[in-house]
């Protein structure tokens, strides 16, 4: 079952990334016990919805949403 965000884990992952102000495929894989492709797809969704920046080469993506902006409409 997918939410309007295309993955049922999206909101939970977004909260994790915003609360930690850090985003990497590896960390999402480990935290949520996911395979690489799903974690990568979730990071791409985070980019699509403006939670994180685009890929910055070898630099980590920037989290564009501050902890004080942590609010999602379900």
Backbone torsions as a table, in degrees:
resi	resn	phi	psi	omega
1	UNK	NA	125.9	-179.3
2	UNK	-109.6	143.0	176.6
3	UNK	-83.8	-175.0	176.7
4	UNK	-65.1	-11.9	178.7
5	UNK	-93.2	9.7	173.8
6	UNK	76.5	-7.4	176.4
7	UNK	-150.1	130.8	-175.2
8	UNK	-68.4	-12.1	176.8
9	UNK	-95.1	-3.5	-172.7
10	UNK	-53.6	-51.9	-176.2
11	UNK	-62.8	-40.5	179.5
12	UNK	-65.2	-43.3	178.6
13	UNK	-66.5	-42.3	178.8
14	UNK	-60.2	-44.0	177.6
15	UNK	-60.1	-44.4	179.3
16	UNK	-59.4	-48.0	-178.5
17	UNK	-63.8	-43.9	-178.7
18	UNK	-67.9	-44.1	-179.5
19	UNK	-63.6	-35.2	-178.9
20	UNK	-92.7	-10.5	-177.8
21	UNK	50.1	44.0	-177.8
22	UNK	-155.2	138.2	-179.0
23	UNK	-140.2	120.0	171.0
24	UNK	-148.0	148.7	178.6
25	UNK	-58.8	-44.1	-178.2
26	UNK	-59.3	-47.2	-178.5
27	UNK	-64.3	-38.3	177.4
28	UNK	-67.0	-40.5	176.6
29	UNK	-56.7	-49.3	-175.9
30	UNK	-69.3	-44.7	-176.5
31	UNK	-65.3	-37.8	-173.9
32	UNK	-110.1	6.1	177.3
33	UNK	55.4	54.8	-176.4
34	UNK	-114.1	159.3	171.6
35	UNK	-78.8	159.6	-174.9
36	UNK	-53.9	-48.3	-174.5
37	UNK	-61.5	-40.4	179.6
38	UNK	-69.2	-41.0	177.8
39	UNK	-61.7	-41.3	178.2
40	UNK	-63.2	-43.6	178.8
41	UNK	-62.5	-38.7	178.1
42	UNK	-65.5	-40.3	177.2
43	UNK	-63.7	-39.7	177.1
44	UNK	-63.2	-37.8	175.9
45	UNK	-66.7	-38.9	176.8
46	UNK	-59.7	-38.8	176.2
47	UNK	-67.0	-46.6	-178.5
48	UNK	-56.3	-39.3	-177.3
49	UNK	-94.4	10.8	172.4
50	UNK	77.8	19.7	178.6
51	UNK	-82.3	-38.3	179.3
52	UNK	-128.4	161.2	179.6
53	UNK	-74.7	171.9	173.4
54	UNK	-68.3	167.9	179.2
55	UNK	-60.8	131.9	-175.7
56	UNK	-111.3	44.4	-177.5
57	UNK	69.0	-124.3	-179.6
58	UNK	-86.7	-8.4	179.4
59	UNK	-80.1	151.5	176.8
60	UNK	-68.2	152.9	175.8
61	UNK	-66.6	147.5	176.4
62	UNK	-88.0	138.8	174.2
63	UNK	-84.3	121.4	-173.3
64	UNK	-93.0	-6.8	-178.7
65	UNK	-112.7	126.0	179.5
66	UNK	-80.4	162.0	179.8
67	UNK	-59.2	-32.8	-179.7
68	UNK	-73.7	-8.4	179.2
69	UNK	-103.4	12.2	-175.7
70	UNK	-72.3	89.3	178.7
71	UNK	-152.0	128.1	178.4
72	UNK	-127.9	137.8	173.5
73	UNK	-88.6	124.4	-179.7
74	UNK	-82.7	NA	NA
